[in-house]
Structure formats: structure tokens, C-alpha cells
Amino acid sequence: MTNSVFITFEGIDGSGKSTQARRLAEHLRRRGLDPLHTREPGGSPGAEEIRALLLTGDPARWSAETEILLFTAARRDHLEKTINPALMAGRPVISDRFADSTRVYQGATRGDLRAIVDDLHARMIGREPDLTFIIDMDPAEALSRGLARQSGEDRFEEMGLPFQETLRHGFLALAHDHPERCVLIDGNRAESQIATEIAARAEAALNL
């Protein structure tokens, strides 16, 4: 079915990807579709429990290797319980983060662990998005915005600006390496301008 398109949003903390994922879901509903809007880590009851373990507490709470295992476990449950059933029902799926975040956060920035991330993904997940929007913006501004939310899920923001700058480079490299599905979006613009560009690209992918 043409509407069974898996769309993901990626970017550094505070880049506005969550807002844009929500806006795209709202836009597609206005176009008469029934998108599933979900997030990672989370998106299913079991994965939401793992989310609390990953995003709260001391920044040094988990090693990168432990994080990879926790994220993969959450993603597997999310895929089984939420993503795959929606796609099989012919619904577009919009996810705020997916495997690319693990590739960048744990695989590229916290030790040379990318091969482990990719191997686990191939064995336990085995699915890539059809379309990925990577929202790129100034790390200092994004970090300030992320910390200002005071969401209580600030573990990665508390790792500081150098970490966010490293993340940005990781996402830029990802966009370069996967041009067939990754679209780099300039996040240093008005929210409405960004949303308009994303909606147009998503409509093209959905043949609207």
C-alpha cells in the first residue's frame, strides 16, 4: 500500500525534531490519512519502561555498551508491538528517532562501537525507514533549548556542548552516507518554514 511509509526524524537534542514530527502527523491527518505518531526510546509499554532507564539519572549511569543493548531491546518491542502492525494496516508511521540515533549516539560518539550497533540492528531489527528527516542546527542553541525544557529526561543534554557538537557531525555524516533515504533539513529557520518543506517531501513519498 502506498500509505505504508515509515518516516523518521533525527537530530541532536533540542533541534526541533519532536515538534516537526508532531506537525507532520497533524498535516497528514488534515490530508485524510491516519498516521501513527510514535517515538523512541518508547512507543510501546515495554519500551516506555526502558525509556525511563535510559533518559533519566546520572550521565554516567550506563556504559555505551549497555545503552546499545537497552536501546535495541526497546526498539525490538516498539517494532513488534507498534510499528509493524501499523504499516501492515496501511498506515504511515512517523517516529521521533529510530536506529540512526543509536548509530550516532552510541556507535559513533562513545567509543568505536558502530560495528556492534550495526550487527545488533541486522540481527534484531532488520528494518530501515523509507524516509529520514535529519534536522540540523547550531548545537549551542539546540542545547540551550533542550535544557530549558526541564523535562527530567536530560541525561544526554547534561553530557555538555562538546558531546552535542560530536553528535551533529555524526548526523551530518549519516546524511552523506545514506542519500537515498536521508533528507538534511536546515533547522535554523522558523518552525513553519521547516514544516512546509518537510510536508512537501513527505507528500511526495506518499504519492499525495
C-alpha positions in Angstrom: 0.0 0.0 0.0 1.4 3.4 -0.9 0.5 4.8 2.5 2.6 2.3 4.3 5.6 4.6 4.5 8.0 4.6 7.5 9.2 8.1 8.2 11.7 9.0 10.9 13.0 12.2 12.4 16.6 12.5 13.7 18.9 15.3 15.0 20.7 16.5 18.1 18.8 17.2 21.4 16.8 20.4 21.1 16.8 20.5 17.3 13.1 20.6 17.0 12.6 17.2 15.5 9.8 16.2 18.0 7.9 19.3 17.1 8.3 18.7 13.4 7.3 15.0 13.8 4.1 16.1 15.5 3.4 18.8 12.9 3.8 16.3 10.1 1.4 13.9 11.7 -1.2 16.7 12.1 -0.6 17.7 8.4 -1.2 14.2 7.1 -4.4 13.9 9.2 -5.6 17.0 7.5 -4.9 15.4 4.2 -7.2 12.5 5.1 -4.6 9.9 6.3 -4.3 8.1 9.6 -0.7 8.3 10.6 0.8 6.7 13.6 2.9 9.2 15.5 5.4 7.4 17.9 8.8 7.9 19.5 12.0 6.3 20.6 13.0 5.1 23.0 9.4 4.2 23.8 6.4 3.8 21.6 5.1 0.6 23.3 4.5 -0.2 27.0 7.7 -2.2 27.5 9.8 0.3 25.5 8.5 3.2 27.6 9.7 1.5 30.7 13.2 1.1 29.2 13.0 4.8 28.2 12.9 5.8 31.8 16.0 3.9 32.5 17.9 5.4 29.6 16.9 9.1 29.8 17.0 9.8 33.5 19.7 9.7 36.2 23.4 10.4 36.2 25.0 10.9 32.8 27.5 8.1 33.7 24.7 5.7 34.7 25.2 3.3 31.8 28.2 2.4 29.7 27.8 2.9 25.9 27.7 -0.9 25.5 24.8 -1.2 28.0 22.9 1.6 26.3 23.2 -0.2 22.9 21.6 -3.3 24.4 18.8 -1.3 26.2 18.0 0.8 23.1 17.9 -2.4 20.9 15.6 -4.1 23.3 13.3 -1.1 23.4 13.4 -0.9 19.6 12.6 -4.5 19.1 9.5 -4.2 21.3 8.5 -1.0 19.6 8.8 -2.7 16.2 6.8 -5.7 17.2 4.0 -4.0 19.1 3.6 -0.7 17.3 5.5 0.0 14.0 5.0 -3.2 12.1 1.2 -3.6 12.9 0.6 0.0 11.7 2.5 -0.5 8.5 0.7 -3.8 7.8 -2.6 -2.0 8.3 -1.6 0.5 5.6 -0.9 3.4 7.9 2.1 5.8 7.6 4.3 5.7 10.6 6.1 8.8 11.9 8.7 8.1 14.6 10.7 10.6 16.6 14.0 8.8 16.4 14.9 5.2 15.4 18.1 3.2 14.8 20.1 6.2 13.4 20.1 7.7 16.8 21.8 4.7 18.3 24.3 4.6 15.4 25.3 8.2 16.2 24.8 8.5 20.0 26.4 5.2 21.0 28.0 3.9 17.8 30.0 7.0 16.7 30.4 9.2 19.8 31.0 7.0 22.8 33.7 4.7 21.5 34.3 2.8 18.2 31.1 0.8 18.6 29.4 1.3 15.2 30.1 -2.2 14.1 28.3 -3.6 17.2 25.3 -1.3 16.7 25.0 -2.4 13.0 25.4 -6.1 13.8 22.7 -6.0 16.5 20.4 -4.0 14.2 20.8 -6.5 11.4 20.1 -9.4 13.8 17.3 -8.0 16.0 15.6 -5.2 14.0 16.3 -5.7 10.3 14.3 -2.7 9.1 15.3 0.8 7.9 13.0 3.8 7.4 11.8 4.7 4.0 12.4 8.4 4.6 14.5 10.1 7.3 14.5 13.8 8.1 17.7 14.9 9.8 17.2 18.4 11.3 20.5 20.2 11.5 21.0 23.3 13.7 23.6 25.1 15.8 24.5 22.8 18.7 24.8 25.6 21.3 21.3 26.9 20.5 19.8 23.4 20.5 21.4 22.5 23.8 20.1 25.7 25.4 16.6 24.9 24.1 16.8 21.3 25.3 17.9 22.2 28.8 15.2 24.9 29.0 12.5 22.3 28.7 13.4 20.8 32.1 11.7 17.6 31.0 13.5 15.4 33.6 14.9 13.4 30.6 18.1 15.4 30.3 20.7 12.8 30.7 22.2 13.2 27.2 21.9 17.1 27.3 23.9 17.0 30.6 26.8 15.5 28.7 27.5 19.0 27.5 28.2 21.0 24.4 31.2 19.1 23.0 29.1 16.0 23.0 26.3 17.7 21.1 28.8 19.0 18.6 30.1 15.5 18.1 26.5 14.3 17.6 25.9 16.9 15.0 28.9 15.7 12.9 27.7 12.2 13.3 24.3 13.0 11.9 25.8 15.0 9.0 27.9 12.0 8.1 24.9 9.8 8.3 23.0 12.0 5.8 26.0 12.0 3.5 26.3 8.2 3.6 22.6 7.5 3.0 21.3 10.0 0.5 18.7 7.5 -0.8 16.6 8.0 2.3 18.0 10.8 4.4 17.0 14.5 3.8 19.0 17.1 5.6 16.8 19.9 6.9 18.1 23.4 7.9 16.7 23.8 11.4 17.9 27.4 11.8 14.7 28.7 10.4 11.1 29.5 11.5 9.2 26.4 12.6 6.6 27.0 10.0 9.1 27.2 7.1 10.7 23.9 8.2 7.3 22.2 8.5 6.3 23.3 5.0 9.4 21.8 3.4 9.0 18.6 5.4 5.3 18.3 4.4 6.1 18.7 0.7 8.8 16.0 0.8 6.6 13.6 2.8 3.7 14.1 0.4 5.9 13.2 -2.5 7.0 10.0 -0.7 3.3 9.1 0.0 2.3 9.9 -3.6 -0.2 12.6 -2.4 
